[in-house]
């Protein structure tokens, strides 16, 4: 068996081969790709801040289990200004670049900090997102997951908050359309917080469908059912504090999955936030890792039917380390079971 191994903590990749090229009984077995980088650990936040480097260390430890031996791993490349400028204004991009500090921490937006390592982390989150698209579109892998930070779905075209800098999911969607000519991209966001940034970016765009389950009321205060976009391309199915997997699965089964299937996307992007887990301190939903695995499987089934199985998943929230690690592992294992 051929495989590749790498480690978040070192940012290195020790390749013994590439799982995506593995041949079994004459059939090419495509893999799931995991992208990461040491730079993601260098985006620092104040002591006690929930969006901290330990989030990725927890995921790394979980994915070192032998169950993930077949996981294809590589390093997230540096993104480009052009990729970001497809969804963010030049002034916004430059504002982050120009005030990124050489030492210490500064406040960029409410709850959103910049440290000396933030610019590279954000650029590699962008690069990891677009590289996921490249690998899936080229059929070198079945699907891909970028374990990156900072997260992105609160980043609007020219404004942000909620720990986010660049909107990785939106950038990946636009990249897929511009570089590969895709006509329709669907984004499914199951973070406990509504992705106001992704919604704002695609509000007037019939070629991108944004769908979301999230807790209401909760930060950022958007995501009501009647927020549907100019072309009925926004689908919000809010949940209430205390809701568990039953209500979550009903929301997907009745409100979201049929709409994604009807949209017939050429690519599905998952904003994979795991802070709806019952252990998470920032939300009041009661999902478990089994619910995230179920949602992942349902999205893969639609992708199989609509777009040759093309799924790109990008890490968003998740702030209880155990709940995050277990949920991310269930999500990745489901992607690998494709």
N, C-alpha and C positions, 0 to 999 in steps of 0.2 A: 504494500500500500504506500502511495506517495502522499506526502503531506507537507505543510509548512507551519512553523511555530513562531510566535513572536510574543512580546510582552509589553503591556502598557507602561510599566515602570521604567523600562530601559529605552523604549521607542525603537527597538531593533527587531529585525526579522531574520530568523535563521531558517532558510529554506532547504528542505530535503527534496524538494520537488514542488509540484503545485496540485492540490487536490482537484482543481477544476479540470485537469488533464487526466484524471484517473480513469483507467479503462477496466471494466468488470464484465467478463464473459462477452467481450466484443462490443459492449455498449459504453458510450461516453457518459460517465456519471458527473453531471455538473454539481458544483458545490454551492454552499453559502459563503459569502465573503464577509469578513469582519475587518473594518478599517479603524485604525486608532493611531495615536502618536503621543510621545512623551510631552509634547507641547501642551496638550490638553490639561496636564497636571500643573502647568506653570501659570495658568489663569487663576490668580489668587483673589480671595474674598476675605472680608473681615472675620475675625474669630467669632464663631457661633452662627455664621451665615449658612443657611441650608444648602446653597449651591456651592459645593466645596470639592476639592480634588479627590477626597476620599470616596466620592460617589463612583468614580471610575476605577479606583483601586478595588472597591468591593465587587464590581462587575468582573474585573480582571481575575480576581481570586476564584470566583464562581466558574468562569469559563476556562480555567485551567483544569477542571475536572476531566477525567478520561472520556466522559460522554461527548466531549467536544473535540476529540482528537481529529475528526474529519473536517473540522472548521478551517477554511482557508483564511489566512490572516496576512494583512499587509499594512503598510504605513500610509496614513492620509497625506496626500501631497498638499502643497501650498496652493490656495485658490488664487484667482486673478481678479483685478479690478473690474474687468469686463463682465465676469460672471456675476459679481455683486451688483453692478450697475444695471443689470437687467431688471432688478426689482427695487433697488434703493437709489435715492438721489445722490449725485456727486457730492453735494454739500454735506449730506449725512455721513457718507463714507469718509470724507476728509476730516470731518469733525472727530471721528473716532481715532483716525490715524494721527492727527495732529496733537491731540491732547493725551494720547497714551503716555503714561509717565515713565521716566527712566528709573525711578525708585519710588517706593511707597505705594499707597492706594489713593485713588481719587474717585469721587462720585460722578458718574456719567449721567445717570437717571435714577429715579427712585428704586432703591434696592439693587441697583446695577452699578458695579464697580469696574474700574480699570486698574490693572497692575502692569508691571513691565512685561510680563509674558502674555498679556491679553490679546495683543494684536496678532501675534503668531498663532495663538490658539484659535482665534476667530477665523483667521485666514485658512487654517488647516481644517476647521470645521466645514468651511465652504468647499475647500478642495476635496475633502472626504465625501461630501455630498455629491459633487459632480462626478467624482471617480466612481462612486456607486452606480450612477447612471451609465457611465461608459461601460463598466463591466457587465451590467445586465443587458444593455442594448446590444453589445457585441456578442452576447451569448457565451461569454467566457465563464459566467457563473449563473446559477438559477436565480438568485436573489442576493441582496447585500444589506448589511447593517453597519452604520457608522456610529460607533460609541464615542461621541464627541461632546465637547462642551467649549464655550457656553451654549446653552440651548438657543432656540431662535424664534419660536412661533408668536411671541409678543412683539417682535420687531416689525413695525409698519414701514412704509416706504421711506419716511423721513422722521420717524419718531420711535422711541422704544421705552420699555420698562420691563419689570418682571424678570430680571437676570439675563436678558437677551441682548445680543448685539446685531448680528446679521440673521435674516430669516432663511435658514438652511433649506427648509422644505420648499419654500417659494423659489429660491434660487435653483434648486434641483429641477423643479417643474419647468421653469423658463429655459433652463439649459437644455433639457430634453427636447423641448419644442424647437428651439433655435438651432441646435446642433444636429438633431436627428429627425427633425421635421414632423414630430408627433402632433396630431391634431387635437387630442383631448388627453388631459391628465387629471386624475382624481387624487385628492389628498384626504386621508382619514386620520383624524386627530383624536386620540382617546386619553389625552392628558386631563387631569382633574380641572385644570384651568382652561378657559376658552382661548383659542388662538386668534386673538383680535388682530394681530399683525397679518397673518395669512388671509384672514377674511377681508381686511382692508385692501390688501394688494390685489386681490382677485375679484373684488366686489362688482366691477364692471366688465368682467371677462367671461364670456360664455364658453371659452375653451378649457377652463380649469374649474373643476367642481371641488369645493371645500366642504367637508362634512366633519361634524364634531359632536362627541358626547363630552359633557363636563358638568361640574356642580354649579348650581345657581341657587341663591346668590353667593358669589365668591369673586375674588379678583379675576379678571379686570372689569367685571360688570357687564360685559357684552355676551352675546350668544343666545338671545331669546329666539323662540321658534319663528317669530315673524321677521327676523333678519334673514332675508332670502336672496339678497343680491339683485342687481339690475336685470339679470337674465334667469332668475330662479336657479342659480348655480351654487347657492349657499344652503346647506342643510344643517340646522342646529337641532339637537335633541337633548336639551338640558335635563340633568338629574338633580335630585334633592338629597341633602345630607342625610345619611343613613341608608340610602339605596345600596343594594348589593348586586351580586351578579345576575340575579333574576331580572331586575329592572334594566341593567346594562344590556343584557342580551336581548331583551324585548326592544329596547331602543334601536339596536342595530338591526334586528330582524324585521322590524316594521317601518322604521323611519329612514334608515341610512343605507343598508345593504341593497334593498331594491332600487334605490335611486342611483347608486353607483353602477349597478348592473345595467340599468336602463341607459345610463350615460355612455356605457361601453367604452371605457378609457383605453388608451394605448399604453398606459403605465399607471400603476398605483403606488403612491408614496404614503408611507405611514409616519405621522408625527407621533413617535412612540414615547409618550410620557407615562410613567408608572406611579405617579403620585395619587392615583385613584385607589391604590392599594390600601387595605384596611389598616395597615400599620403606619401610614404616612402622616406626619404631623401637620401638613399644610392643607389637608382636605378632610372631608367628612364622609366620603364614599367608602364602601366596604367590599371592594373587589379583592380577589385573590389572584395568584399567578395562573390558576386554571382559567380564569376569565380572560386574561390577556392571551393565553394560548388559544382559547376558543376563537376570539376575535381575529387573531392572526390567521388561523386556519380558514375562517370564513372569507377573509380577504384574498388569501391564496387561491381559494376555489373560484372566486370571481375572476381573478387574474388569469387562471388557467383557461377559463372560458372566453375571456375578452381580449387578452393581450399577451398570449404566449407565456403566461406565468410571470410577467415582469413585475417585480416588487422591490422597492427600495425603502428601507426603514432607517429613520434618523432619530437618535435619542433626544428626548426633550426633558421632562421633569422626572421626579422620583427622589425623595429626600430622606426616607428611612433606609439605611444602608442594607439591612437584611431584606426588607420588602423589595427594594430596588434590585438587588442582586438576584433574588429568586425569580422575580418577574422578568427581568432581562434574560435570564437563563431559559425560562419557559418559552419566551418569545423567540429566541435564537434557535432553540431545539425544534420548535415548530417550523421555522423557516428551513432548517436542515432536513426535516422530514418530507420536504417537497418531493 
